[in-house]
Amino acid sequence: MSNLDFDDICASGAAIHTRFLPATNTKPARVSAKVEGIGPRVIVSYDHSLNMYQNHASAARSLCERLKWDGRWRGGTNNRGFSFVRVG
């Protein structure tokens, strides 16, 4: 689906960023994932059986699947949620 070239994006220092979206009157809690400045984003429901990191990793994984990106990823917290970078 995506014509985003993974190697070019990673060479530019891009990362997947996730953030928590709290519940509203009409929607449950969710986590969004996107690559800053480009492409689509995904929003997944927050799974209360998982911990916070696992929920953010799940959203990042969903975005990777949508973009057809593979490899090993590692993440850590930032001031708005989590960031994930490819490590292999």
C-alpha positions as CSV (number, residue, x, y, z in Angstrom):
1,M,0.0,0.0,0.0
2,S,2.8,2.4,0.9
3,N,5.2,4.0,-1.5
4,L,7.3,5.3,1.4
5,D,10.8,4.0,1.1
6,F,11.8,2.7,4.5
7,D,15.6,3.1,4.0
8,D,15.2,6.7,2.9
9,I,12.9,7.5,5.8
10,C,15.2,5.9,8.4
11,A,18.3,7.6,6.9
12,S,16.6,10.9,7.6
13,G,16.4,10.0,11.3
14,A,12.6,9.4,11.3
15,A,11.0,7.4,14.1
16,I,7.5,6.1,14.9
17,H,5.9,8.3,17.5
18,T,3.0,7.1,19.6
19,R,0.7,8.9,22.1
20,F,-2.1,8.1,24.4
21,L,-5.6,9.4,23.5
22,P,-7.8,9.4,26.5
23,A,-11.4,8.2,26.5
24,T,-14.1,10.6,25.5
25,N,-17.9,10.5,25.8
26,T,-18.1,8.6,22.5
27,K,-14.8,6.8,22.1
28,P,-12.7,4.5,24.3
29,A,-9.1,5.1,25.3
30,R,-6.7,4.7,22.3
31,V,-3.1,4.9,21.2
32,S,-2.1,6.6,17.9
33,A,1.1,5.9,16.0
34,K,2.6,7.9,13.1
35,V,5.9,8.9,11.5
36,E,6.3,12.6,12.1
37,G,5.6,14.7,9.0
38,I,4.8,11.9,6.6
39,G,2.3,9.2,5.7
40,P,-0.7,7.7,7.5
41,R,-1.3,7.2,11.1
42,V,-3.0,4.3,12.9
43,I,-5.2,4.4,16.0
44,V,-5.6,1.3,18.1
45,S,-7.9,0.7,21.1
46,Y,-6.1,0.7,24.4
47,D,-5.9,-2.9,25.7
48,H,-6.2,-2.8,29.5
49,S,-4.8,-6.3,29.8
50,L,-1.4,-5.0,28.5
51,N,0.9,-2.5,30.2
52,M,1.5,1.0,28.9
53,Y,4.7,0.1,26.9
54,Q,3.0,-2.9,25.3
55,N,0.0,-0.8,24.2
56,H,2.3,1.8,22.5
57,A,4.4,-1.0,21.0
58,S,1.3,-2.6,19.6
59,A,0.3,0.7,17.9
60,A,3.8,1.0,16.4
61,R,3.6,-2.6,15.2
62,S,0.3,-1.9,13.6
63,L,1.7,1.1,11.7
64,C,4.7,-1.1,10.6
65,E,2.3,-3.7,9.2
66,R,0.3,-1.1,7.4
67,L,3.5,0.4,5.8
68,K,4.9,-3.1,5.2
69,W,8.0,-2.3,7.2
70,D,9.9,-5.1,9.0
71,G,12.9,-5.4,11.3
72,R,13.5,-5.1,15.0
73,W,12.3,-2.0,16.7
74,R,13.1,-0.5,20.1
75,G,11.2,2.2,21.9
76,G,11.4,4.5,24.8
77,T,9.5,7.3,26.4
78,N,9.4,10.9,25.1
79,N,7.6,14.0,26.3
80,R,4.3,13.0,24.5
81,G,4.4,9.2,24.6
82,F,6.9,6.8,23.1
83,S,9.2,6.8,20.1
84,F,10.4,3.7,18.3
85,V,13.4,3.3,16.0
86,R,14.5,0.4,13.9
87,V,17.6,-1.4,15.2
88,G,17.9,-4.2,12.7
